[in-house]
């Protein structure tokens, strides 16, 4: 029975993909933005929702739940979109569900869209993990992977001026073939487990939240439309140089006239005033006396962005317009240093999560604004999208606020490294680069976090994944966040910058804060010596329970967390003075949800803020340091900051 049920969950992923009319969309398209030629309509709100029965994962497909409103085929509950579904109700089975979940809602499209011969696109910012999208009963597209957009042209499937039905089936099952990986553990002992009992296990330290996590839009374009825009920037003296390449598409409604399509560009400054114009679908724009994109606290005016108003016109002169933000900046890297606009960079940041109570990983605008407000309060200039690509709404804020991003793929804790996994990993990297390639905030790609890179096949695997990422985008350095001992580690040699997670005096030498400085300096010097590359610490930290105090410091107290940080700072300052240590990121920005476990009291408590974003003592300590470091960087002094005076 158990076996049968697992077979059912897993094969369902395979068999249903066969019935999808147009398969796997890996190009999520440009973010839906309004313009004079594009209308955008939000489908966010309350959808209808039902889980597949636990012992019959395929029921929804067999009974074609997508063919009519879900409420007609059985009971439904209301479900918020965007949000994870897990923590919304009091139902433990919903929280812990493994398998298919079904969403649907009705929506109208105006007849005018048909009269005006508009192309209509449906776009989900993300849905975790496997999803199949239906409109009016047609299976339009499927997507594997939970953190990247899904797009489908729905023009010919709509009933204009009437009600339309969108249905989304989502499966959160993780297997050794998914990214990230997981395993379904069967429990076949009938004396200990009920029939069919199984559990999902995975090798990462955060809750595998599921649902429609990001906004759902439908939007229109003319039949000849802007499909993609590639922007790179350079600096020449006081001038900025913007190189662009616009690709355009044609719907199936009209004949293809790509030969007759023309492009024109208008560059506007931050106030919306015209700066310059250009003709042609590819070209270069020179911006005299350009305002550059600078990180927060590296300029009086961080995050400066122009708007490139892209116009594509067809033979009849119909225009498609898309406003695209452009930050002019350059990145550089060598064996010791990262630079932005030729100035050395020191990353003062955090590892984060998309995580909040009730909504899990669902986009929440209030939380986005709060988090950026806290990052700026801290004096941070960067964060890593640990351990998956974050919502575009978050990335937009990072661009705007001048917060630099290490943009990470969902490849957390990978092992196995066979060719099939590698090809999937490469596709994920290409999808991520495709989505975020024009963002000035993105200063580095991270192909993953803590792979089992002590396994020999990791050598070939990472050299291929990194080189595919570099060919997708040669303009940014590529890294992978490592945690294996450097003596037996096969990914580092392929990377531009070495990022290492280390928890001295937490997972090892627990309680012995006095060894941190020595161990950190020894280890990071050796990483540099071994690979002759810039190095940084991408995670360090300790758990603390807010309000629990103990002096002298004791594990889980706020004092222990703060002192552990201060001891690390001593090491970081010494490493900085050596000239190859390019950054530090505390783990974690805020407490976050994890699977239940005896080492995780209410989740991972290494946040310097609580899950509700209130500061622990650690946040004040970090704030003091980051603002000092920022001042230090501003004056270009490399003088190490000392915190020994605060120690016992
Ligand atoms: C790590 C992982 C992160 C965990 C963290 C911890 O190295 O990258 O996902 O949450 O350690 O707290 O153990």
Boltz pocket constraint, residues with backbone or C-beta under 6 A from the ligand:
constraints:
  - pocket:
      binder: B
      contacts: [[A, 204], [A, 205], [A, 206], [A, 387], [A, 449], [A, 450], [A, 483], [A, 501], [A, 539], [A, 587], [A, 604], [A, 606]]
      max_distance: 6.0
